[in-house]
Structures are given as C-alpha cells and as structure tokens.
Amino acid sequence: MAAEEGGSKIEGKSPWALAGRRLRRNYVALAFLAVFIAVLLICLLAPLYSSHVSHLRSDTPNAGGSITENGQKIPILSKGSSHFNKNGTVELTPGGIPIGPQWGASGGAYFFGADGLGRDVGTRLLYGGRNSLMIGLTAAAITTVLSIVLALIAAYFGSAPDWIISRFFDLIWAFPVILLGIALGTALSINGFHHTIIPSFWIFPGWTMNIPAGSLWIPIGVIAFVFIPYIGRPLRGQILALRNREFVEASTAQGASSLRIMFTELLPNIASSVLVLFTLIVANAILTEVGLSFLGAGVQPPHPSWGTMIADGQDVLASDPWLSLLPGIMITISVISLNVFGDGLRDALDPRAKVRIEH
C-alpha cells in the first residue's frame, strides 16, 4: 500500500515484511540457524560418508577386524590390557576396549574411533543424527498440525467441544513428558501399534494402522502425542481472545462458513505464535527422543540414535569418553542453535515481547 505525502511516495510494509527485516538484522539468530542447517545437511550426507569415506555401515559390527596404520595392523578391539594392582603385581584385564579416533588412518575409516562392537563411530554419529533430527522435526510438525486443529475447534465452537478438548489437554499435561513417553514407548516397542482407525463398512474396506515394533514411527508418534497440549493450550487462549473481534464478526455477518473463518481469519492471526512454538518444540522433541532412546524406550536397535550412542558409551566413559562425548556435543549444538533462533524469531515477530534477565 502506498501513500503520498509532500510530493514523495511512501511505501507501506506488511507485518511479515517488517518481521523479516528485523530477523535479517539479527545476525546472532541467523548464525545459529546456519549452524543448525549445517548439522542437518551433514547428517543427511551420512550415506555418502558411509559408502565413500568409512566404507562401513552404521550397524556393521567389526569386533575382530583391524586397520593398517604406518604399515602395522591395529585391532579394532584390543584383546586385553594390563595394569598394576594394589599388591604391585601385573593383572590382565579382558579385552573389548575399542580403538580410539584415527585421524586419517586407513583411508578415513574409524575417523572418530570404534564402539564396543567395532562399529565406526563417525558413521553411527551421522546416521544417528539423521534419525534424531528427523524424529524431532517430524514429531514437531505432527504436534503442531494436531494442536492447531484441536485449538481452533475448541476455541471457536466452545461448549462441549471446548470442554472435551480441554480435558484431553489436561489429561496429557498431568503426566511428565519423559514418564509418559517411557510408558508409551516401552509398550509400543514390544508389539508395535496395530489398530483399526476407520472400520470397514459395506463396500469400504476401512483402514488399519500397522506400525511394527522397532519402527521409527513409534518414537515419532509418542513424542508428537505428549507435546500436543504444550502448543494446543497457548493457541487456544489466543484464539479465544480473537473469536469475538470485529473481523470475525464481520465474516460471520457476510455468511462465511465456520471452516473458512477458522482457516482464513483466525489461523493467519496466530501464525507468528505457531512458528515460534514450532522451533521450540523441535528442540524439545530432539531432547525427548534422546532421553527416550537413552532409556531404551525410543529408537530401537539396529537403528542408531544420539541417545543410544550415549547409552552405549556410558559403561566405558572413563576409558573411551568420545563414545558419549561426540553425540553429546552434536545434541548441544543442535538444541542451542534452535533455541537461539527461536528467540530471535520471537523478537522479530513481536518486538514488544522482551525477556528481562535480572541478576
């Protein structure tokens, strides 16, 4: 929209254009966004790393193998080690100690060392990151879509739909995320999920959802379910405040359907909150997946995950810290990057929403 004042033309800008300009000026948020995108792209290139650098699959054990360094063969897992006990005599400890990082040895294989089964840590780090980030992003997307639909129905129609959906939010909210995730993940990881969603009727065959045990869709579904009220409740409150505004009443007076009002009038006015909540939920979903996989209720073998890698390395943390340290570093980088970018996105979309930190 343009206006003329004093012979000069003044161009008006939409709120989204102003938010985009503020975000482009926030170099810290953009830098952390670039870091997260770089981590995501590196993890997506895991098949290339596996086939052209390490020449090992993420689930290929190689406990009896060896690599060649400076013309000498080095076993992937040591056969044993010796140390002095309290009596001053030499005591032999059984083997199984994995090889450490090999910087450039054997053509790139075992660049970050091996785990207790002789598997390449670098390959598992990338494949595990691909699974963890994919689960976090997919679960957050499903949670966001379901939360938007439920919040729109509850806030717009009110009455019985609002009461039922609000109690559904309260029911999930009553349980801690990790405890509810452990309960659901453990139950579903044993037998999978096999239920009829749409029953058959006459000539219609119906639809039965069959998710086998060990599928990555199980942690995706569990995480998406437990985070629904964390987006649904804030959005419901915003929609309740917008429901009786003039533009909604004008659309109703013009004969617009409820579906049109919800998705063309109400939804655009909460889009900024949806974007901010989505970035924060992605970070929390990644952390939740890591926690569930660490506890055995998330990603199941042979699929790698940053959480399972930390669990595999906890028993040898003193002797082989890289097994847990490397996935921990990747988790920290990813989550901090998303949180910083989410804060920058929030400041760009609503510059009045400032968080004050008092010392």
C-alpha positions in Angstrom: 0.0 0.0 0.0 1.4 3.4 -1.0 0.6 6.9 0.2 1.8 10.3 -1.0 3.0 12.9 1.5 4.7 16.2 0.4 5.2 15.0 -3.1 7.1 11.9 -2.0 5.7 8.3 -2.2 5.7 6.3 1.0 5.6 2.6 0.7 3.8 0.7 3.4 5.1 -2.7 4.6 3.2 -5.7 5.9 3.9 -7.0 9.4 5.6 -10.1 7.8 7.9 -7.8 5.8 8.8 -5.9 8.9 9.4 -9.1 10.8 11.6 -10.4 8.0 13.6 -7.1 8.1 14.1 -7.4 11.9 15.1 -11.0 11.6 17.7 -10.2 8.9 19.2 -7.7 11.2 19.6 -10.3 14.0 22.9 -11.8 12.9 23.2 -14.0 16.0 19.9 -15.7 15.3 20.8 -16.2 11.6 24.2 -17.5 12.5 22.8 -20.2 14.8 20.2 -21.0 12.1 23.0 -21.6 9.7 24.8 -23.8 12.3 21.7 -26.0 12.7 21.2 -26.2 8.9 24.8 -27.2 8.5 24.4 -30.0 11.1 21.2 -31.2 9.4 22.9 -31.3 6.0 26.0 -33.1 7.3 23.7 -35.8 8.9 21.8 -36.1 5.6 25.0 -36.9 3.9 25.5 -40.0 6.1 25.1 -42.4 3.1 27.9 -40.7 1.2 30.2 -40.8 4.2 29.4 -44.5 4.8 30.0 -45.5 1.1 32.9 -43.3 0.2 34.8 -42.5 3.4 34.4 -45.1 6.1 33.2 -47.9 3.8 31.2 -49.3 6.8 27.5 -49.4 7.6 26.2 -48.0 10.8 25.0 -51.4 12.0 28.0 -53.4 10.8 30.0 -55.0 13.8 33.7 -55.5 13.2 35.0 -56.7 16.6 37.5 -59.0 15.0 38.7 -56.6 12.3 41.8 -54.4 12.1 43.1 -51.3 10.3 46.5 -50.5 8.9 48.4 -47.6 10.2 52.0 -46.9 9.2 52.3 -50.4 7.9 51.1 -52.0 11.1 47.8 -53.8 11.7 45.9 -52.4 14.7 43.0 -54.4 16.0 39.6 -52.6 16.3 39.1 -54.1 19.8 42.1 -54.8 22.0 42.5 -58.3 23.2 43.4 -57.3 26.7 45.3 -54.8 28.8 47.5 -55.0 31.9 47.9 -52.8 35.0 49.4 -53.0 38.4 47.1 -54.0 41.2 47.4 -53.0 44.9 49.9 -55.8 45.5 52.3 -54.5 42.9 51.7 -57.4 40.5 50.6 -57.2 37.0 46.9 -58.1 36.4 45.4 -58.8 33.0 42.1 -57.2 32.1 39.9 -58.9 29.5 39.7 -57.2 26.1 37.0 -55.3 24.4 38.5 -51.8 24.6 37.6 -50.1 21.3 40.2 -48.3 19.2 40.3 -44.5 19.6 40.0 -41.8 16.9 42.2 -42.5 13.9 42.8 -39.1 12.3 43.3 -40.0 8.6 44.3 -43.6 9.2 43.0 -46.4 6.9 41.6 -44.1 4.3 39.1 -42.4 6.7 37.7 -45.5 8.4 37.3 -45.1 12.2 38.0 -41.4 12.0 36.2 -41.0 15.3 37.1 -44.4 16.6 35.0 -47.5 17.2 32.4 -48.6 19.8 32.3 -51.8 21.8 31.1 -53.8 18.9 33.7 -52.5 16.5 31.3 -50.2 14.6 32.5 -47.0 13.1 31.6 -44.1 15.5 31.6 -41.5 12.7 29.1 -43.4 10.6 26.9 -44.0 13.6 27.1 -40.4 14.6 25.8 -39.2 11.2 23.1 -41.9 10.9 22.1 -41.3 14.5 21.9 -37.6 13.9 19.8 -38.1 10.9 17.4 -40.3 12.9 17.3 -37.9 15.9 16.8 -34.8 13.8 14.2 -36.4 11.5 12.3 -37.7 14.5 12.4 -34.3 16.2 11.3 -32.4 13.1 8.6 -34.8 12.1 7.2 -35.1 15.6 7.1 -31.4 16.0 5.3 -31.0 12.6 2.7 -33.5 13.6 2.2 -32.0 17.0 1.8 -28.5 15.5 -0.8 -29.6 13.0 -2.9 -31.6 15.5 -2.6 -28.8 18.1 -3.8 -26.1 15.6 -6.8 -28.2 14.6 -7.8 -29.0 18.2 -7.2 -25.4 19.4 -9.3 -24.0 16.5 -12.2 -26.4 17.2 -12.1 -25.9 20.9 -11.9 -22.1 20.9 -14.2 -21.4 18.0 -17.1 -23.7 18.8 -16.8 -23.6 22.6 -19.3 -25.5 24.7 -19.0 -29.3 24.6 -16.1 -29.5 22.0 -14.1 -27.0 24.1 -14.7 -28.9 27.3 -13.7 -32.3 25.8 -10.6 -31.0 24.1 -9.5 -29.0 27.2 -9.9 -32.1 29.3 -7.8 -34.0 26.8 -5.1 -31.4 27.1 -5.3 -31.6 30.9 -5.0 -35.3 30.8 -1.8 -35.3 28.9 -0.5 -32.3 30.8 -0.9 -34.1 34.1 1.9 -36.6 33.2 5.6 -35.5 33.0 6.7 -35.7 29.4 9.5 -38.2 30.0 7.5 -40.6 32.2 4.5 -40.6 29.7 7.0 -41.1 26.8 8.7 -44.0 28.6 5.4 -45.7 29.3 4.1 -45.3 25.8 7.4 -46.0 24.1 8.0 -49.2 26.1 4.6 -50.6 25.5 4.7 -49.9 21.7 8.3 -51.0 21.2 7.3 -54.6 22.3 4.4 -55.3 20.0 4.1 -52.2 17.8 0.9 -50.4 17.0 -1.9 -52.4 15.3 -5.3 -50.8 15.5 -8.3 -50.1 13.2 -8.6 -46.4 12.6 -11.6 -46.5 10.2 -13.8 -49.6 10.5 -14.9 -51.3 7.3 -18.5 -50.6 6.2 -20.4 -52.1 3.3 -18.1 -51.8 0.3 -15.5 -49.7 2.1 -12.5 -51.8 3.3 -11.6 -49.4 6.2 -8.2 -48.6 7.4 -6.0 -50.4 9.9 -2.7 -48.7 11.0 0.1 -51.3 11.4 3.4 -50.0 12.8 5.8 -52.8 13.5 7.9 -52.9 16.7 11.2 -51.1 16.2 9.9 -48.7 13.6 11.0 -45.0 13.8 7.3 -44.0 13.6 6.8 -45.3 17.2 9.0 -42.6 18.8 7.7 -40.0 16.3 4.1 -40.8 17.4 4.9 -40.9 21.1 6.7 -37.6 21.1 4.1 -35.9 18.9 1.4 -37.1 21.3 3.0 -36.0 24.6 3.7 -32.4 23.3 0.2 -31.7 22.0 -1.0 -29.6 25.0 2.2 -27.6 25.0 1.2 -26.0 21.8 -2.6 -26.5 21.9 -3.2 -24.7 25.2 -1.4 -21.4 24.3 -3.0 -21.4 20.8 -6.5 -22.0 22.3 -6.0 -19.0 24.6 -5.0 -16.7 21.7 -7.9 -17.9 19.6 -10.4 -17.3 22.4 -9.2 -13.7 22.5 -9.6 -13.3 18.8 -13.0 -15.1 18.5 -15.1 -12.0 19.3 -13.0 -9.5 17.4 -14.6 -7.3 14.8 -13.1 -9.0 11.7 -14.5 -12.4 12.9 -18.0 -10.9 13.4 -17.8 -9.2 10.0 -17.0 -12.6 8.3 -19.8 -14.2 10.2 -22.3 -11.5 9.1 -21.2 -12.0 5.5 -22.2 -15.6 5.7 -18.7 -17.2 5.8 -18.6 -20.8 6.9 -17.0 -21.9 10.2 -14.3 -23.6 8.3 -13.5 -20.5 6.3 -13.4 -18.3 9.4 -11.1 -20.7 11.3 -8.6 -21.1 8.5 -8.7 -17.7 6.7 -9.4 -15.3 9.6 -8.2 -16.9 12.9 -5.3 -19.1 11.7 -3.3 -16.2 10.0 -3.5 -14.2 13.2 -1.8 -16.9 15.2 0.7 -17.9 12.6 3.6 -16.0 14.3 3.0 -17.8 17.5 2.9 -21.1 15.7 6.3 -20.5 14.1 7.9 -19.6 17.4 6.3 -22.6 19.2 7.4 -24.9 16.4 11.1 -24.0 16.7 11.0 -24.5 20.5 9.1 -27.8 20.2 11.6 -29.1 17.7 14.4 -28.6 20.2 12.4 -30.2 23.0 11.4 -33.1 20.7 15.1 -33.8 19.9 15.9 -33.8 23.6 13.0 -36.0 24.4 14.0 -38.5 21.7 17.5 -38.6 23.0 16.2 -39.2 26.5 13.8 -42.0 25.5 16.5 -43.7 23.3 19.0 -43.5 26.2 16.5 -45.2 28.4 15.6 -47.8 25.8 12.1 -46.5 25.1 12.9 -44.6 21.9 14.9 -45.7 18.8 15.5 -49.5 18.9 18.5 -51.4 17.5 19.8 -51.7 14.9 18.8 -48.1 14.2 21.3 -45.7 15.6 20.5 -42.5 17.6 22.4 -40.0 19.5 20.6 -41.2 22.6 21.6 -44.9 22.1 25.2 -43.9 21.3 25.4 -42.1 24.7 23.9 -45.2 26.4 26.4 -47.5 24.6 29.3 -45.4 25.8 28.3 -44.8 29.4 30.0 -48.0 30.6 33.3 -47.0 29.2 33.1 -43.3 29.8 36.4 -43.2 31.8 38.5 -45.0 29.2 36.6 -44.1 25.9 34.9 -40.7 26.6 34.5 -40.0 22.8 31.7 -42.5 22.5 29.4 -40.4 24.6 31.1 -37.0 24.2 30.6 -36.8 20.4 26.8 -37.3 20.3 26.5 -35.1 23.4 28.3 -32.2 21.5 26.0 -32.7 18.5 22.9 -32.6 20.7 24.1 -29.4 22.5 24.9 -27.7 19.2 21.5 -28.6 17.6 19.4 -27.7 20.6 21.2 -24.4 21.4 21.0 -23.4 17.8 17.3 -24.0 17.6 16.6 -22.2 20.9 18.6 -19.1 20.0 17.0 -18.9 16.6 13.6 -19.3 18.2 14.3 -16.4 20.5 15.4 -14.3 17.5 12.3 -15.3 15.6 10.1 -14.4 18.5 11.7 -11.0 18.8 11.3 -10.4 15.1 7.6 -11.3 15.0 6.8 -9.5 18.3 9.4 -6.9 19.2 7.4 -5.9 22.3 7.9 -9.4 23.8 11.2 -8.9 25.6 12.6 -11.2 28.2 14.4 -9.5 31.1 17.1 -11.3 33.0 17.6 -9.9 36.4 21.0 -10.5 38.1 
